[in-house]
Amino acid sequence: MKGLKVYVDDELERHFRKVAMEVYGYGRGSISRAVEDAMRRWLSEYEILEGIEIPEDPIKAVRGMLKHVKKSGVELQHEVRRIRARKAI
């Protein structure tokens, strides 16, 4: 196992230690386990996002996607408003 020395904001470090100990316990190694978990999650998220291609022209990428829909844009907006209102109840 390797050691890694990092410098972070004091408040972030205090909060991280507190939460790490609540999650992994107050025993030896809880901070290391929390850091490993955080690093693995960050790497996983980064690798997923790295694989996503962002189109050069987003408008061109979505143009024509709704041409099979028979309703107008205004009708779709009203329908969405009704759906959201029902979900809020």
Steps between C-alpha positions, in 0.01 A plus 500: 500500500619850418463819698364816345535846646239756397410850611133592537297777657487471881120500513476234228752282684317534831164418344647206303658351813174535693288331233762233425510398864120493521483275194806276548527511878738670736767231473833505325487525121158660467639814334705288257196291409293815442770656281534179297123487453489867397787455255343189344166678457666808350701289255192301401297817442784660304542195276126488430489870413815469291321251274213740426539690177370857509381606156664802342158646414238383754216661303588300191525183711139523625339652191234270359475271804133586557382510139294184555299676776172640368455767772637852479763634739236699688278193540795303635578778750139497625505123531823511701348765728198275567723198569715697744190637673365145548834381642507791745166399652 
